Amino acid sequence: MKKQVGSLNEQKQEDMNRRVVTEIEDGDQEVKTLQDISNLKAHLKMHQMVKQPFRKNKEESTPSIQIGKFENQLKQIQQQTIKMQARKPVSIEKNSAKSVLMAVSTERLDYSNFTYVNLKVVGSGSFGIVHKAKVNETGEIVAIKKVLQDRRYKNRELQILQELDHVNVLKMKHAFYTPADNKDETYLNVVMEYFPDTLYSFNKSFIKDFKKMPDILVKLLSYQLIRSIAYISLLGICHRDIKPHNVLVDPQSNKLQLCDFGSAKKLVKGEPNIAYICSRCYRAPELIFGATDYNTQVDVWSVGCVIAELINGEPLFLGESAVDQMVEIVKVLGTPNHEQILSMNKDYDVQSNKLAKIKQRDWKKVLKTKDTKAIDLVSKLLTYCPKTRLTPFKSLAHPYFDELRDISQLKSMQSQMKISIPELFNFSNEEVCKMTQQEITQLIPDWYGISSKIVKTEC
């Protein structure tokens, strides 16, 4: 959700190209979305959105937008809308055709009755803009993502956000609409928890001081990131754009949450998906090979790239184009053989597209760490064949994370190293049901509550 404004120019063109590509869904036409097109429109109108600060304060009016010859008409529409908003914030009722149903939550606060005031813009991109805002009634600081929405189509990201409820995934608190300048469009505002940093900016803060992120922090954040994709994969959701910019971090608590589901999709077996997706440096090789029947293992590859970046302090595969990106991958993994290529894309013409033979590099020379367990984990996350990549739960059970499951070492970190330890083992029943008995034993320490008594049952 939160994106670094400074990095917008570097990634703007790629984001625009990626987002305007729409996917053809063979199912219900009502489910098909023009979100990508709407996002592009939002990008073109970005300067207008920034000049029109987000307001959901009953005491404040919304300034009009100057649109040439349509100015007077817009003023009339806005004045009518403002009068309606002055009585009550534009909220979305449960049974309305335009409703936004909230995910099941233990949250007691009713955000639909709250009003908000914009504090500042904290992120922007082709998707829209993100405001840091304050709840007038409680003083709580929240983040509000504002995107242009075509009224005629459903918003896939919104549908996905309604399902998400996990400690390591950014949660939607509330959503409401505000008027746009086109009668067929409206601004969708999604209220979420506010985080002060992205993983990108947090990692960059160490690099600026000519340091690397401490190993224990790399381990803590990597563990939580893997937990996030383990959870969404259970729901059949593929994020498809995991990168440090789309991961939020609280430096005080070291809590991490995955955000920005603008490119996410619930994958359906047998239904084609677009291959031109995910930011280039974190794009799985099967996507580069044009696969359309991929699965959630593309997220595992992206996470492997992110962990390697935290270890090295810079992206592992930094290509300047899709072809160059594959070259960078081959430099490390070596040239994929016939079977590996077909495992990525069974329809790829191997005979007509032969690659130069390059040997695989030693991972010990690729990653700037002496931690052999970290090297082993990354090497098993970054494999050509999606089936040979570690699954998220098997990744969590990797020996690299054993230190986090050792109570004595955790206490030592908290007392001697003064490092905050976030919640790590509060697996839900839904997660436990998908684990093997061995994974339950490995992932949930005996000292954690009654975990030692957990026995896998049919779910």
N, C-alpha and C positions, 0 to 999 in steps of 0.2 A: 504494500500500500504506500508506505512512505518512500519517496524516491529522492535522490539527491539532485537538487536543481543544477548543481555544477556539472553533473555528468549528463545532463539532458542533451547538450549539443553533440556529445560523442555518440550517443545511442539513438538520437531522434530519428535519423533516417531509417535505421534498421527496425525500430519499433513501429514506425509508420508502415513500412513495407509488410511487416509481419501481421499487424493488426487488421489491415484492410482485406486480408485474405479470408474469405468466408468459407465455411464448411458446408457441404451438401449433405443433408440428413434425409434418409429415405423414409423416416417415420412421419409422425404427425406434423403437418406444415405449421401448426400453431407453435410448435417447439422451436422451429427454425428462427434464428435471431439475426438481426442486423446490427448487433452490438459493435462489430468491427467497424462498420460504416459510421455508426453513431460516434464511435471513439475518434474516427478521423475528423468528423465534423467538429467534435469537441476540441480537437487539437487546433483546427483552423480558427476556432472562435476563442482560443485560450486567452487572448488579451482582453476580450470582453468579459470573460468569466472572472479574471483576476480583478478587473476594475469594478466588478459587481460582487462585493464581499458577501460571503455566506451570512445570511441573517435568518434567525428563527426567533428573534426577540419580539415579543408582542409590542414593545414600546418603540421599535425602530421600523422605519419604512424601507422598502427596497428601491434603490435608485433606478431610474429608467435607463434603458440601453438605447443609444442613438443608432438608428438603422435607416438613415436617409429618408426616402419618401414615405416609409412605413412608420415613421416616428410617432405621429399623432395617434395612429391606430394602436400602436404598442402601448402608448401611454394610457389610453382608455382601458385596454385589457389589464394592464398592470394595476391601475387604480382600483378596478373591480376586484382583482385578486388580493390586493393589499387590504381592502376592507374586509374581505372574508378571512384573511389571515390574522387580522387584528383581534378577532374574537377568539380564535383558537389556532395553534400552529397546524400547518398542513400535515396531517397524520394519515395513516393508512389503516382502515378498519379491517378486521379479520375476514369478513365475508364479502368484501368488495371485490369486484372483478379486477381491480388494480391493487389488490392487497399484497402485502409482504408479510408472510407468515414467519414468525420467529422460530428458531431452533429451540428444542426443549432445554430449559435452563433453570438453574437454581437462583438466578438473579431475581431479586425481589423488587427492585426499583422499576417503576413504569415510565420508561423514557418517552412514551407517547404524550405524556402530560408535561414534559419539560420544554423549556425554550433555551436557545443557544445563542451565544455571541461569538463572532469570529475574532480570533486573536492574531493569527498570521497564516500565510501560506507556507507550508512546510515541504511540499512536494508537488511536482507537476510532470506531465508527460502527455503522450498521445491519448491516454485514457481519460484525462481530465485533470483535476487538481485536488490536493488534499489540504484541508485546513486544520490547524490546531484551534480548538474552540473550548469554551467554558460553558458548563451547564449553569444557568442563572440561579436555579432553585437550590442546587447543592454545592456549587463551586467546583465540581469535578472537572478535570481536564480530559477532553476526549479528542479523537481524530474523526473528521468528517470527510469522507471521500465523495466528491461531487462529479458526476458524469452525465453527459447528455444522453437521454433515453428517448427512443422513438416509441410513442404510445402504442403503435400498432403491433409491436413485437415484444416478446418476453425477453428478459435479461438473464442470460445463462449464469453469469457470475452471481446474481442475486439468488437464483434458484439453488446454487451450490452453497452459498453462505448460510442459507436457511437450515441446511443439514449439519453444519459443522459445530461441534461442541467438544473441544479438546484443549488441554492445558498448553499445548505447543502450537496451536493454530489460532490465528486472530479471529475473534468472535464478534459477530454483528449484535449490537445492542438494540438498534432501532433503525428504521428507514422511513423516509418521507420524501415527498415531491415538492419542488418549488417551480414556478413558471419559467418557461423559456420563451424565446422570441418567435418561435414557430408554433402554430397551433397543433401540429402533429408531434411536437417534441416537448419534453419536459426535463428538468434536472432531477436526477435521482440522487438523494443524499443518504449515505450509509454511515451511521454512527458506530464507531468502534473504539476499543481501548487505545489510549495514546501511549506510544513508546518514543523515547527521546532519540534513539539511534537505529540505524540499520546495521546489519552485519558488515556492509561495505564501509560505512563511515567509522564504525568501531574498529575494524581491522586497520583502516587507514590512519587512525589516530596513533597506532603503534609504529607504523611505517614512517610517519612524519618525524618521530623521535629516533629514527634509525634503529628501531627495535623490531622484534617479531612478537606476535602474540604469545604469551606464556603457554607452555605445553598443556597445563592443566585447564586453561580456559579453552583451548582448541578442543580438548576432550569433552568438556562440559557442553559446549555449544554444538559440537558435532553430534553428540548423543541426542540432544533435544531435537536437532534438525531431522535426524533419522526417525525419531519417534513421531514427528509430524507427518512424514510420508508413510510411515507404517499405518498410521490412523486413516489417512485419506484413501490409501490403497484398499483398505477394508471396505470402504464405501464405493469402490470402483472408480474413484476420482483420480484423474491424472492432472497434476498442476501444470506441467508443460512449460514452465518458465521459472524454474528455481535458479536463483542467482543471489549473490550477497545483497543486492539492492532490494530484493523481495523477501528479506528475512529481517525481522525486527528484534532488537536487543535492548534490554534494560541493564546498563552497566553497573547499577547499584546491586541488583539482585542476581545478575547473570541469567535472567530468564529470557528465553528465546521463543518467538512465535513466527510461523510461516504466514505470509500475507500475499495480497494481490492475486486474486483468482480470476483475473480478466482473461487469461488464456486457458484456464482450466476447463476440463470436460469430463463428464461421466462416460467412460468408454463402454461401448457395447460390442460384444464379440460378433464379428462378421460385418460390422458397420465401418466403412472407411473413414479415416481421419486425415487431415492435411499433414504433410511431411514438413512443410516450411513453417516451423514453429520453434519456439525457445530461442533465447539469446545465443548468439553464435558460439561464444566461448564455453558454453555449458550444454551445447546441443549434442545429444547422443548420436553415435555413428550411424545407427539404423535410419535416423531421420535424414542424415546427409546422403545416405544411399537411396532415399526416396520411399521408404517403407510407409504404408498407410494402414497396416494392420498391427501396429505396435501396441505394447501394453504399458503398465505403470512402471516398468523397469527403466523407462527413459528418465524418470525422476531419480532413480538410483544412480544413474550415470551422472546426472547434474549434481547430486549431493556429493559424489566422489570428487568431482571437479572443485566444488566449494571447499571441501575438507583439505584437498591438496593446496588450494590457494591460501588457506589459513596457515598451513604449515610453511609454505614457501614465501608467503608475503606478496605473491603476485599470481595472476592466472596461469594455469598449467598449459593450456592450449589456447594460444592467442593468435588465431588466424585472421587475415584481413578480408577473406571471402569464404564462401562455403567450401570451395575446392581447396583453398589454402588451409582451412580449418582441418580438413581431412589429412592434409600433408603433415600438419603439426601433430595430429594424433598418431599417424604412422611412424613419425620420428621416435615416438616413445614405445608404442605397442608393436611396432614392426608391421610389415605388410600382411593384411588378413589373407588367409588361405581360402580356397574355394568353399569349403564347408562353413567357414566363419561368415563369409559374404552372404551366402544363402540363408544363414541363420538370422541375418539382419534384414534381408529382403529376398524372399524366395523367388521373386520375379525379376531380379536384377540380371542383366545380360553380362555374365562373367566373361564370356569369350570375346566379346566386342570391346570390353573395357578392362584391359589388363593393366595392372599396377606394377610399378618398379619394385623389385625385391629389396626390402630393407629389413635389417635384423632388429629385434626388440632390444631396447636398452635395459640395463640393470636398474630396477626401481630404487636401489640404494643410491644411485647417482642422479636420479630424477628428483627425489624428495630431499629437502634440506633438513633432515632430522636423523638422529641416531636411534630413534625408537623403532625397533624392528617390528613391533606389533602395529604401530601406526602405518608403517610401510606395507605390511601384509594386508591390512584392512583396505587401504586405498587401491592396492593392486587387484583385490578381489571385487571391488566396486567398479573399477574401470576395465572391463573386459569387452571384447567385441560382441560375443554371443550373449544376448539378453538372458538366456536361460542359465548361463554360468555365473552371472553376477549374483552376489549375495542378495537375498531378499531382505527387506527392511528388518524383520524380526531376527533373522540370522546375523545381520549386521550388529544389532544391539547386543547379541549374545557373544560377539567377538571378544577375545581376551584383551583387546585394547581397552575395553571399558571395565575390566575387572576391578580396577582401582576405585571406580565409583561405587562398586558394590561392597567394598571393604569398609566396614564401619570405623575401624581404627584409623584408616587413612583419611576418611572423610572428616573425622574429628580433628585430625592433625592439620588438614588444610584449613579448616575453619578457625582453629586457634593460632597456629603458627604463621600460616600464609595469609590469614585475614581475607579469605575468599568466601563470598556468599555462595551457598549451595541451594539451587532451586529444587522444586519437587521433581523427582526423577522416577519414582517407582509406583506412582498412583495409577496403575493400569485399570481401565474400566472393564466391566464384565464382557463388553463387546470385544475388547482387545484380547482378553484372556481366552475367550471362546475360540479364537483363531490361532492360538498358540498350541504347540505340541506340549506334552507333559514335560519333556526335557527343556523346552524353552521357558516354561513357567519356572522350573527349578533354577535355571541359569539367570533369568532376568529379574526375579523378585527375591531379594536376599532374605534369609531366615529371620534376621533381626527386624525386618520391616513389618510391623504389625503382626497379623496372623498369616502372613504369606506362606509360612512353612506348612500350613494346614490346607492350602489350596490344592484341590484335586480336580483335574479337568473332567468335566461332564459334558453331555450332549447339549448343544445350544440351539 
